[in-house]
Amino acid sequence: MTKSSLSVDTVLRDLRQVYPHAGCTLDWTTPLELLVAAILSAQCTDARVNVVTKFLFRKYKNPQAYIAVPQEELERDIHSCGSYRMKAKAIQTTCGILLRDFGGQVPRTMEEMLTLRGVGRKTAAVVLGTAYGVIEGIPIDTHNIRLLRRLGLTRQKTQQKIELDMMRKTPRADWLTLSHLMVAHGRAICKARDPACSKCVFGHTCPSSRLRKTSKKL
């Protein structure tokens, strides 16, 4: 990887200007809704999840409602999100844990969130930061992994090591913001197969930019 001239502060500053409204793109009104939507979003677009949850959240108002129906019924309700059997099982198991251990409420710490089925550090960090303003980690998804490495902000390769590396380099107050900005930029410009480097604010400074590679050949 080419050494980057970009810093985390520069990336945060410039992307905030490009995406001033970057944030969680899942639709929700309660922490439970956000948790369920986040579980459904695994290997599924947020847009598709929002279509499904528009109906789902009218039908299921609380943890009791999710576990009151047969798993097969919940599977049908979330079918278009993919991996519906696994996700239905995760939602019902998690709702059972919420009722048993947390008074039916979504917990407020990373340690407690990780006791829920279908919840890893990424989902936990999203829910805690977005629903409660509790910043306990950086949600690292495929967009984050791709962009942070392309921009030269980390040399780490695994989700866990990238998160730890970026937590050391980024002010805690910006942990969730950094993730949202990476997702926004990854969807709009820095796509996996065809990054639009000519439209990128970092087009001439990103170590992975096609523009830099082209200029070196001239």
N, C-alpha and C positions, 0 to 999 in steps of 0.2 A: 504493500500500500504506500502510495506517495505521501510524504509528509504534508500535512495540511497547514495553510496559513490562517485558517478560520478558527475562531474560538467559540466556546459555548455562548459567551456574552454577545458576540457579533451575530451569531445565528438567531438567538432569541430576539435581539433588537430588530433585525431585518425582517424576520418572518412575522413578528408582531405587526409590522407595518403592512405586510402583504395580506395577512389573515387576521385582521383585528377582532373577528368574532369567532375564532377557532375555539372549539369546545366539544363536549360530548354530543354526538349526533344521534344518540338513542333518545327516543321519546319516553318520558316518565314523569310521574307526579309524586311518587312515594319511594322511599329507599327499597322497599320490596319490589316494586315495579322495575326499578333500575337493576336490581340484582337479577331478576328473572330475564330481563332484556339482555343483560350482559352474558348470561349463560347461553341464551339462544344465539348470540352473535358469533360464537365460535364457528369458524369456517363458514360464515354467512355474512352477507352485507348488512350494514345497519339499516339501509333502506328497506330491505326485505323484512327484517325484524320489526321495523316500525309498522309495516303493513299488517303483520300477524298480531302484534300486541295491541293494535287499535281495537280489535275484537276481544282478544284474550283478557285485557285488563278490565273490560266491562263484565266479563263472565266470572273472573276470579279476583275477588276483592281482598283476600287475606290468605294467610298460610293454610287455614282450615279448609278453604275452598279448593285449593290445589290437591290436597290429600283426600278429599271427600269423594273424588271421582275415580273410576278405574283408570289405571295407567293408559289403557288403550284409547280412552276418550281424550285424554290430554295429548297423546301422540297424534291423534287426528287433528287436534286444534293447532298444533305447532308443526305439522308435517312438512310444510314448504320451507322450513328453516334448515332442513337436512339433519341427519343424525338424530332423528326425532325420538327413537327409542331411548338412546343414551341420555338425551337432554330431558325427556319427560321423567326418567328415573332420577336424574340429578335434581330436578326441580322439586319433585315430591319428597325425596330424601332430605333435601335441604330444608324444605318447609317443616318436615317433622323435627329436624334438629332445632330450628328456630323456636318451635313450640315447646320442645323439651328442655332446651338449655338457655333460651334467651327471651322467654316471655312473649314469643311471637314477633319479636323485633329483630331487625337486621343489626348485628353487633357493630361496635365502633372501633375495634382494634384489629390490626393485621393478624395477630395470633388467633383471635376468635374467628375471624373470617375464613381462615385457612382450615377450620374444622368443618366447613360446609362442603358438601359434595359438588363437584364441578367448578369449584372456585380455586384458582391458583393466584399467584401474586399479582398478575396483571389485572384480573377481574376484581380482586380485593382492592387494589390501589385505585381503580376507576371508581368503584362504589364508595369507598371511604372518602376519597377526595371530592367527588362530585356531589354526593348526597349530604355529607357531613362536614366538608372542608377539613378533613383529617388527612394530612399528607404523610404517608408512611412508606411510600415507594414510588417508583416511576413505572407506569404501565408500558411494558415493552412488547409490541406486536411486530408483525412482519414489516410494516412501514418503518417503524423505529429502527429495527435491525438494519434494514436496507439503507436508510438515509444516514443514520449515524456513522455507518461504516463508509459510505460513499463520500460523505463530507469530511471524513478523516477525523471525526471527533472521538472515535474509539477504534482500537485495534482488536478488541475482544470479539469472539465469534458466537458464544452461546448467550441465550436470553438472560440467564442469571448473572453471568460475568459482565455483560453489557450494562445491566441495571446497576450493579455495584460500582462499575467504573463511572457511569454518568452521575450517580448519586454523589460521588466524591468531587466531580467537576462542576456540578450545577448547584446554585443556591437552592436550599430546600423549598423555599416559597415558589420556585419555578419548576419543580419536578413535574407536576401534572401539566402545566402549560407547555413544557418542552414536548411531552408526548403528544398533546393535541396538535401542536404546530407541525410535528413530524408527520402525523397522519394527514393533516390538511395538505401539506406540500407533496406528500407521496401520492395522494389521490389526484391532485391537480397537475403537477409538473413532473416530479421525480418518480415516474412509474417504473415498474420492474423491468419490462421488456423494451420500452421505448421512451426513455426520459427526454423531456423537451428542454434540453440544455440551453437552447437559444432564447427561451422565455424565462429562464431561471435567474433569480436575483443573484445567485452565486455562479453564474455561467462562466465567469472568467477567473474565479478564485477557488472553486471546488476542485480538489485533486482528481476527481473522477470525471470531470466535465469533458464531453466530446469536443467542445470548442477549444479547450486547452490542448487536447491531443491533436486536433487539426492544425492549430497555429504552429505547433512544434514541427510539423512536417513541411510547412511552407518555407 
